[in-house]
Amino acid sequence: QKEVEQNSGPLSVPEGAIASLNCTYSDRGSQSFFWYRQYSGKSPELIMSIYSNGDKEDGRFTAQLNKASQYVSLLIRDSQPSDSATYLCAVNMGGGYQKVTFGTGTKLQVIP
Amino acid sequence: GAGVSQSPRYKVAKRGQDVALRCDPISGHVSLFWYQQALGQGPEFLTYFQNEAQLDKSGLPSDRFFAERPEGSVSTLKIQRTQQEDSAVYLCASSAIAGRNNEQFFGPGTRLTVL
């Protein structure tokens, strides 16, 4: 079992729809969760971080965390073609240490 | 600029050559990370520095890989006797604090191609 799992996609959504990206992780002690966006040929860009159960909203983005289910998701409302990218889930596995483990990413395609 | 910078952006090496990749973190950032990213994969952890101390090098794939951050700022990742399997994008990230709830900011990466 991979430590951080994501569906590789591609996930295709029409412009204006809600895109839902999901991630599961294996370590129950994980404390910090991050979503990065990576355009083709570019480096990852941090878009959301979440540390406690529930929802965290920032503009069109909402991160959701459920530690009991070891599940974290990212919702993108009013999806735009410019949101087309690979979305990486990253998890800090706990233990007072900064090491972050990344998933393989979900490719999102927003169709105009 | 205020972001993480890396150089060179592209490097082509012949198999067996040594290469050195540089990372200049965001000014004042305590923590620095190196990652390796293969095509279609997420970044894979290589090593981590807190100031000048290398606290974790468990991700370095072999003893041909060596990283340093002697003054707690700029870091260099060195790969000796490069092999074709070393071809990847090498990413550097920095974060402001030492602790679990750190947000890492990435540089543009160095794309290494070993022929």
Chai-1 contact restraints between the chains, C-beta under 6 A:
chainA,res_idxA,chainB,res_idxB,connection_type,confidence,min_distance_angstrom,max_distance_angstrom,comment,restraint_id
A,Q31,B,R100,contact,1.0,0.0,6.0,A-B,restraint_1
A,S32,B,R100,contact,1.0,0.0,6.0,A-B,restraint_2
A,S32,B,N101,contact,1.0,0.0,6.0,A-B,restraint_3
A,S43,B,L91,contact,1.0,0.0,6.0,A-B,restraint_4
A,S43,B,F106,contact,1.0,0.0,6.0,A-B,restraint_5
A,S43,B,P108,contact,1.0,0.0,6.0,A-B,restraint_6
A,S43,B,G109,contact,1.0,0.0,6.0,A-B,restraint_7
A,P44,B,F106,contact,1.0,0.0,6.0,A-B,restraint_8
A,L46,B,E103,contact,1.0,0.0,6.0,A-B,restraint_9
A,S49,B,E103,contact,1.0,0.0,6.0,A-B,restraint_10
A,Y51,B,N101,contact,1.0,0.0,6.0,A-B,restraint_11
A,L88,B,G42,contact,1.0,0.0,6.0,A-B,restraint_12
A,N92,B,R100,contact,1.0,0.0,6.0,A-B,restraint_13
A,Q98,B,S31,contact,1.0,0.0,6.0,A-B,restraint_14
A,Q98,B,N102,contact,1.0,0.0,6.0,A-B,restraint_15
A,K99,B,F45,contact,1.0,0.0,6.0,A-B,restraint_16
A,F102,B,G42,contact,1.0,0.0,6.0,A-B,restraint_17
A,F102,B,P43,contact,1.0,0.0,6.0,A-B,restraint_18
A,G103,B,G42,contact,1.0,0.0,6.0,A-B,restraint_19
A,T104,B,Q41,contact,1.0,0.0,6.0,A-B,restraint_20
A,T104,B,G42,contact,1.0,0.0,6.0,A-B,restraint_21
A,G105,B,G42,contact,1.0,0.0,6.0,A-B,restraint_22
